[in-house]
Structures are given as structure tokens and as C-alpha cells.
């Protein structure tokens, strides 16, 4: 800023102060302009990124009113601009078995599926993310909804489940005949031939093993197709459930050392039969994948910061670190090199995972090779 040719007299201190103030304001204006352009650039970049990604993104306030969305809402919901609409209106043509009010009140990150049958089949996986943003020195809570089209994945999974169930039923019929007639041959024909008797025993043993596998596949198909609305919810004490399970396993495996520690006995509202199945699968795995002579399993119930948890600890062979995230996938089994076991088809922990998902429970696993495995079930729904 330059001043020349003052009309009246010489420049003095007052002139200097005035021009310093003017220069300061000009500098502030220039800096504001730079900041404004920077914000415009970042906003443009963010907008471009939002439009480039395949997912549909909606941002709502904490009451569910839409504040912004990207253009993929046109593809999924038939409307390009949802601003001002209630998220419930967006979901109105979709089916899902979650209560939106529960999702809002929980304010925890979760995901769920929504489904629409017409005008064409559409299945979306919704990721719900609550976030607090700082705005003009105030904290404002907003909800981010991310939608992924998983229609094809959903259809393929359904076909896979139906195929698994169909094949299992098809195998069951001839298998019943094989087992039945093999036992008739063994019990009613007194043939004094060692080779013949060993062969019959081998057929019967293999038949029962195959029958167990088929039953497991049928059971998995049944549980995999269940919805939250299918659960038979009752209230019970966790000590009653754990006592029932431990007693059953003590009778079946007297050589295994079972310890039950009820540090906290709390009530639970859940499908008791399914939860018993999940806990039994965990214990069965703990026994199966333990090559030690002195097998030990400790089952604990406790409260951690008022959160209900059941823990399953065993002194078994452990799980390699790289397999910990995979053991709950269906048909996945840890290499026999680590476990020394090849039995089963890798559905036990998949059943556990599905039952936990139906209840909204979280399952965690820690393990150290040749030392222990610890599975914790967090029984307070996180959705």
C-alpha cells in the first residue's frame, strides 16, 4: 500500500496509523480470499471423489433428516437430491428386520441389509457410521449412511445355500440305506471271516462319519437361512445355560478337564437353543483341535464395564496368527500341519458366527500356537 502527494501538509503519525490499519485489513481480505479458494478447492475435490465412488452416500442429522448425498442415490432410490427428506422415507420401499429407532439410539457403527423386490430385485448393505463434526466452534452429530449393491452376492449366496441343502438331502437317502443294510449284515449274518467283519465295520464307521457331515451341512443351511424375526427369544440366567452345556460335555468327554467360572451371573434375552448350539460348537472345536494329553477348557461369565461377556479358554494347539480372521469363514480349516486334525468340513465356527450375528453379538478370538485359544462372546448387541 503506497500513499503519495498528500493534499494538505506532510505525512504524520496519524497517516501512518491509518495506512497500517488499511494495509492490515487488505492483508486479512487477501488471506480470507486464499482460504475461501482453498475451501472451494477442497469442497470441489470432495464432491468429485463422492461422485466417482460406486457407493451411495447419504449424510443425515441425528434425527434422520438428509443433509447431503451423492448422485448414486438416483441409481438406488430413483431420486437424485434427497436433501430435506427423512431417512425413513428413503427406506420406505425396502424390507429389513432392524428397528431404525434402535439404530439411531445405539449411536454405534453397524451394518445391515435392506431388500427390495420391485421393480427389480435390489439388496443393499448399509453401513451406519455416527460421527461428531466441529462446526463454528460447536460439535454437531451427524450420521453417515453408505450403501453397497450386494444383490448378486446375495443371490449367489442363496443359491449356494439351497444347493448345499439339496445335495445334503440327496446324499441322506442312499446313506441311510448303506448304514441300515451294513448293520443288518453285521448283526444277522454270523460270518466267521476277519476280513469280511473288518470291511463291514469300516463301512459302518465311514457311513456314520459321512452322516455327521451331512447333518452338519443341513444344520448349517437351516441356521444360515434364519432371520432375526425367526429367533425364539426367552429370558434365562447365563449360569443355567453354561451348567447345562458343561454337564453335557462332562458326560461325553470325561477325560477332559472342564472348569466353569461364574464370576457374574446375569440374565440374558436370547434364543437359548441357538446360543447353546453356538457355545457347544466352540467347545467341540476346543476338544477336537487339542492334541495334548491333559485337555483343559475354562468357561467364564463376567461383567466388564457392565458389559456381559462369556469366555472360552482352552490349552489346545492354537491357531496361526494369519488364520485368526479366517477360521469363522465357512468351509475354512487350518492346515493339518498346525493342528494335526483333518476332521470336519469347517462349518462349526461359521455356525457360531451366524448365530452371533443374528443376536447382534460380537465374537473375538485370541490364540498362541501350541499354548491356548481364547474366544470371547460379547453379549450386549452392538447394532
C-alpha positions in Angstrom: 0.0 0.0 0.0 1.5 3.3 -1.1 0.5 6.9 -0.3 1.8 9.9 -2.4 1.0 13.6 -2.9 -0.8 14.5 0.3 -3.1 17.4 -0.4 -2.5 19.3 2.9 0.8 19.2 4.6 3.3 16.5 5.4 2.5 12.8 6.2 2.4 12.3 10.0 1.9 9.6 12.6 -1.9 9.6 12.1 -1.5 9.0 8.4 0.9 6.1 9.1 -1.5 4.5 11.6 -4.4 4.8 9.2 -2.5 3.2 6.4 -1.2 0.5 8.6 -4.8 -0.3 9.6 -5.8 -0.2 5.9 -2.9 -2.5 5.0 -3.8 -4.9 7.7 -7.4 -5.1 6.5 -6.2 -5.6 3.0 -3.9 -8.4 4.1 -6.8 -10.1 6.0 -9.0 -9.8 2.9 -6.3 -11.4 0.8 -5.8 -14.2 3.3 -9.6 -14.7 3.5 -9.8 -14.9 -0.2 -7.0 -17.5 -0.3 -8.7 -19.5 2.5 -12.1 -19.3 0.6 -10.5 -20.5 -2.6 -8.8 -23.3 -0.7 -12.1 -24.3 0.9 -13.8 -24.2 -2.6 -11.0 -26.4 -4.0 -11.3 -28.9 -1.1 -15.1 -28.9 -1.4 -14.8 -29.5 -5.2 -12.3 -32.3 -4.7 -14.5 -33.9 -2.0 -17.5 -33.6 -4.3 -15.6 -35.1 -7.2 -14.5 -38.0 -5.0 -18.1 -38.6 -3.7 -19.3 -38.7 -7.3 -16.5 -41.0 -8.5 -17.0 -43.8 -6.0 -19.5 -46.6 -6.7 -21.1 -46.5 -3.2 -24.2 -44.4 -2.5 -23.5 -42.0 0.4 -26.1 -40.1 2.5 -25.4 -37.8 5.4 -28.2 -37.1 7.9 -28.5 -35.1 11.1 -29.1 -37.1 14.3 -32.8 -37.0 13.7 -32.5 -38.7 10.3 -33.1 -35.7 8.0 -30.9 -35.8 4.9 -28.3 -33.1 4.7 -26.4 -34.2 1.6 -26.0 -37.1 -0.7 -24.1 -38.1 -3.9 -25.7 -38.7 -7.2 -25.7 -42.5 -6.8 -29.0 -42.1 -4.9 -30.6 -41.8 -8.3 -29.4 -45.3 -9.2 -30.5 -46.9 -5.9 -33.5 -44.8 -4.8 -34.7 -43.1 -8.0 -34.1 -39.6 -6.6 -31.0 -37.5 -7.3 -31.4 -35.0 -4.5 -32.7 -36.3 -1.2 -31.9 -33.2 0.8 -34.6 -32.4 3.4 -36.2 -35.9 3.3 -36.3 -38.2 6.3 -34.2 -41.3 6.0 -37.3 -43.3 6.9 -38.9 -42.1 3.6 -35.8 -43.3 1.7 -36.1 -46.7 3.3 -39.9 -46.9 2.9 -39.9 -49.3 -0.1 -37.3 -51.6 1.4 -37.7 -54.6 3.8 -35.3 -55.2 6.7 -35.6 -56.7 10.2 -33.8 -53.9 12.1 -35.6 -51.2 14.0 -34.4 -47.8 12.8 -35.1 -46.2 16.2 -32.8 -48.8 17.8 -30.1 -47.9 15.3 -30.4 -44.2 16.0 -30.4 -44.6 19.8 -27.5 -47.0 19.8 -25.2 -44.5 18.0 -22.7 -47.2 17.3 -21.1 -48.2 14.0 -23.0 -51.1 12.5 -24.1 -52.7 9.2 -27.3 -54.4 8.0 -29.1 -55.5 4.8 -32.1 -53.9 3.2 -34.1 -55.6 0.4 -36.5 -54.5 -2.4 -38.3 -56.9 -4.7 -39.7 -54.4 -7.3 -39.4 -53.0 -9.9 -36.3 -55.3 -9.7 -34.5 -57.2 -7.0 -32.1 -55.0 -5.1 -30.2 -55.8 -2.0 -28.1 -53.1 -0.3 -25.6 -53.5 2.5 -25.9 -50.4 4.7 -23.0 -49.2 6.8 -24.2 -46.8 9.6 -21.5 -44.5 10.9 -22.2 -41.9 13.6 -19.8 -39.0 13.6 -19.3 -35.8 15.5 -18.2 -32.8 13.4 -16.8 -29.5 14.7 -18.8 -26.6 13.1 -18.4 -22.9 14.1 -17.0 -23.8 17.5 -19.9 -26.2 18.2 -20.0 -30.0 18.0 -22.7 -31.4 15.7 -23.5 -35.1 15.5 -24.3 -36.4 12.0 -24.9 -39.9 10.7 -23.2 -41.2 7.6 -25.0 -44.0 5.6 -23.0 -45.9 3.0 -24.9 -48.2 0.6 -23.3 -51.0 -1.4 -25.2 -53.1 -4.0 -24.8 -56.7 -2.9 -27.7 -58.1 -5.0 -25.6 -60.5 -7.0 -23.6 -61.6 -3.9 -26.9 -62.2 -2.1 -28.4 -64.2 -4.9 -25.3 -66.4 -5.3 -25.1 -67.0 -1.5 -28.8 -68.0 -1.6 -28.2 -70.4 -4.5 -25.2 -71.8 -2.7 -27.2 -72.4 0.5 -30.1 -74.0 -1.4 -27.6 -76.2 -3.4 -25.9 -77.3 -0.2 -29.3 -78.2 1.4 -30.4 -80.0 -1.8 -27.2 -82.1 -2.1 -27.3 -82.9 1.6 -30.9 -84.3 1.2 -29.9 -86.2 -1.9 -27.0 -87.9 -0.1 -29.1 -88.6 3.0 -31.4 -91.2 1.3 -28.8 -93.6 -0.1 -26.6 -93.1 3.0 -29.5 -94.3 5.2 -29.7 -97.5 3.1 -25.9 -98.1 3.3 -25.9 -97.7 7.1 -29.0 -99.8 7.6 -28.1 -102.8 5.4 -24.5 -102.7 6.7 -25.7 -103.1 10.2 -28.1 -105.9 9.1 -25.3 -107.8 7.5 -23.2 -107.4 10.7 -25.9 -108.4 13.1 -27.8 -111.1 11.2 -25.1 -112.9 9.2 -22.7 -114.7 11.5 -19.8 -114.9 9.1 -16.5 -116.1 10.6 -14.3 -114.1 8.3 -12.0 -111.5 9.8 -11.6 -109.6 6.5 -15.4 -109.5 6.0 -16.0 -108.2 9.5 -13.3 -105.6 9.3 -14.8 -104.4 6.0 -18.3 -104.2 7.4 -17.0 -102.3 10.4 -15.2 -99.8 8.1 -18.3 -99.3 6.0 -20.4 -98.6 9.1 -17.8 -96.2 10.7 -17.3 -94.3 7.4 -21.1 -94.2 7.0 -21.6 -92.6 10.4 -18.9 -90.0 9.7 -20.5 -89.1 6.4 -23.9 -88.9 8.1 -22.4 -86.5 10.7 -21.1 -84.3 7.8 -24.4 -84.3 6.0 -26.3 -83.4 9.3 -23.8 -80.6 9.8 -24.5 -79.2 6.3 -28.2 -79.5 6.7 -28.0 -77.8 10.1 -25.8 -75.0 8.7 -28.3 -74.4 5.8 -31.1 -74.1 8.3 -29.3 -71.6 10.5 -27.9 -69.7 7.6 -31.4 -69.0 6.3 -32.7 -67.7 9.6 -33.7 -64.1 10.2 -33.8 -62.1 13.4 -37.6 -62.4 13.3 -37.2 -66.2 13.4 -35.5 -66.2 16.8 -37.3 -67.7 19.8 -36.4 -65.1 22.4 -36.7 -66.1 26.1 -35.1 -64.8 29.3 -32.7 -67.0 31.3 -29.7 -66.9 33.6 -26.3 -67.4 31.9 -25.4 -69.8 34.7 -28.2 -72.1 33.8 -27.1 -72.3 30.2 -23.5 -72.8 31.0 -24.3 -75.5 33.6 -26.4 -77.4 31.0 -23.6 -77.3 28.4 -20.8 -78.2 30.8 -22.7 -81.1 32.3 -23.4 -82.5 28.8 -19.8 -82.3 27.7 -18.5 -83.8 31.0 -20.6 -86.9 30.4 -19.4 -87.2 26.8 -15.8 -86.4 27.4 -14.9 -87.5 31.0 -11.1 -87.3 30.1 -11.3 -83.5 29.5 -10.9 -81.1 32.5 -13.8 -78.7 32.4 -13.9 -75.6 34.6 -16.9 -73.3 34.9 -16.3 -69.9 36.5 -19.5 -67.8 37.1 -17.8 -64.6 38.1 -21.0 -62.7 37.3 -24.4 -64.3 36.8 -26.5 -62.2 34.6 -29.8 -62.5 32.8 -30.0 -62.8 29.0 -32.7 -62.4 26.5 -31.9 -64.6 23.5 -32.7 -67.8 21.6 -31.4 -70.2 24.2 -31.4 -73.2 21.9 -29.3 -71.5 19.3 -27.0 -70.0 21.8 -26.5 -73.4 23.3 -25.6 -74.7 19.8 -23.0 -71.9 19.3 -21.3 -72.5 22.7 -21.3 -76.2 22.1 -19.6 -75.7 18.7 -16.9 -73.7 20.3 -16.3 -76.4 23.0 -16.3 -79.2 20.4 -13.6 -77.3 18.4 -11.6 -76.8 21.6 -11.6 -80.6 22.1 -11.1 -81.6 18.5 -8.1 -79.4 17.9 -6.2 -80.2 21.0 -3.5 -82.9 20.7 -2.4 -82.7 24.3 -3.0 -85.5 26.8 -4.3 -83.2 29.5 -7.0 -81.2 27.8 -8.4 -78.3 29.7 -11.3 -75.9 29.0 -12.3 -73.0 31.1 -15.7 -71.3 30.6 -16.2 -67.9 32.3 -19.1 -65.5 32.5 -18.4 -62.0 33.8 -19.2 -58.3 33.5 -16.6 -55.9 32.0 -17.6 -52.3 32.4 -21.2 -53.6 32.9 -20.9 -55.4 29.5 -21.8 -59.1 29.5 -19.1 -61.5 28.3 -18.7 -65.3 28.1 -15.1 -66.5 27.6 -14.0 -69.9 26.3 -10.3 -70.8 27.0 -8.5 -74.0 26.1 -4.9 -75.2 26.3 -5.1 -76.6 22.8 -2.8 -76.4 19.7 -3.7 -72.8 19.0 -4.3 -71.0 15.7 -1.7 -69.4 13.4 -1.9 -65.6 13.5 -2.7 -65.3 9.8 -5.6 -67.7 10.1 -7.4 -66.0 13.1 -9.6 -63.8 10.8 -10.4 -66.8 8.5 -11.5 -69.5 10.9 -15.1 -68.2 11.1 -15.4 -68.4 7.3 -17.5 -71.4 6.0 -15.5 -74.4 4.9 -12.2 -72.9 6.1 -9.9 -75.2 8.1 -6.5 -74.5 9.5 -3.8 -76.7 7.8 -3.4 -80.1 9.3 0.4 -79.3 9.6 -0.6 -76.9 12.5 -3.4 -78.9 14.1 -2.8 -82.5 13.3 -6.5 -82.7 12.5 -8.4 -83.1 9.3 -11.9 -84.0 10.6 -15.0 -82.0 9.8 -15.7 -79.6 6.9 -15.1 -76.2 8.5 -18.7 -75.2 9.4 -18.6 -75.2 13.2 -17.3 -71.7 13.7 -19.3 -70.4 10.8 -22.5 -71.5 12.6 -21.2 -69.7 15.7 -20.6 -66.5 13.7 -24.1 -66.7 12.1 -25.8 -67.2 15.5 -23.9 -64.3 17.0 -24.8 -62.1 14.0 -28.5 -62.9 14.4 -28.3 -61.7 18.0 -26.1 -58.7 17.3 -23.3 -60.1 19.4 -19.6 -59.6 18.8 -17.1 -62.5 18.8 -13.4 -62.1 19.3 -10.6 -64.6 19.2 -7.0 -64.6 20.6 -4.6 -67.5 20.2 -1.0 -68.6 20.6 0.3 -71.6 18.7 0.8 -74.6 21.0 -0.4 -72.7 24.0 -4.0 -71.6 24.1 -7.0 -70.2 22.3 -9.4 -67.7 23.8 -12.8 -66.9 22.3 -15.0 -64.2 23.9 -18.6 -63.6 23.1 -19.8 -60.1 23.9 -23.5 -60.4 24.7 -24.6 -56.8 24.5 -25.9 -56.1 21.0 -23.6 -53.7 19.2 -26.1 -52.8 16.5 
